[in-house]
Amino acid sequence: MIDLKHSSLNDSWEKTINTGARELGVPLNSNQLNCISFHASELIKWNKKFNITSITDPFEIAVKHFIDCLAIVPHIPDNAKVLDIGSGGGFPGLPLKIARHSIEIMMIDSSRKKISFLNYMIRSLGITGINAMHTRCEDLAEKKNFKHKFDFVVSRAFTSLDRFIDLSLPFLSTNGIILAMKGKAPEKEILPIRQKKFCMENISYTLPMGKYSRSIIKIKPII
């Protein structure tokens, strides 16, 4: 584990994260803030070579990546097993794990360079109960060890809602829940799902600091 103070971001950046997290009801301690700051700092550094994210401004990274991801924390209980599909630069999986340490989480992505970054982050932060795998979820679904293993399957702006549900179902445990993080509630995507065998809740909120409209679509199959 390396010194988290190695982060190139300043105290003002951490204050932005701390303020936004508190507004979302997710208080963070100093170690958690250091971990998030280090994640962001390394994301900016790696992004110059590997194009991990299209968002490059530090303030926008704070709001649109990290604070945005922390919005999902209150919806996932302690000790849950979570699959993050299409994690990219670690969103929402890594901030979620930092904020709720007791969960077990697997992050998957089809981009090898992004998974290399995530494995570097896991090693650097020295955290356990989190893994990153280079795979497509369709391929992972064929492996018996991952079928119906997860209490939650999550994603952030990954694909259409209908397709995300289809991809998630093989991984859900009994009473498992799908959480899709979206921008403004996509009514055209939601309406067809309501007609199928799912309980659905649209949790709309305003993202702190930037005041962007966001929604978490909570989906539970009717058994």
Sequence and secondary structure as in RCSB ss.txt:
>XXXX:A:sequence
MIDLKHSSLNDSWEKTINTGARELGVPLNSNQLNCISFHASELIKWNKKFNITSITDPFEIAVKHFIDCLAIVPH
IPDNAKVLDIGSGGGFPGLPLKIARHSIEIMMIDSSRKKISFLNYMIRSLGITGINAMHTRCEDLAEKKNFKHKF
DFVVSRAFTSLDRFIDLSLPFLSTNGIILAMKGKAPEKEILPIRQKKFCMENISYTLPMGKYSRSIIKIKPII
>XXXX:A:secstr
   GGG  S HHHHHHHHHHHHHTT    HHHHHHHHHHHHHHHHHHHHH   S   HHHIIIIIIIHHHTTGGG
S TT EEEEET TTTTTHHHHHHHSTT EEEEEES HHHHHHHHHHHHHHT  SEEEEE  HHHHTTSGGGTT E
EEEEEES S HHHHHHHHGGGEEEEEEEEEEESS  HHHHHHHHTSSEEEEEEEEEETTTTEEEEEEEEEE  
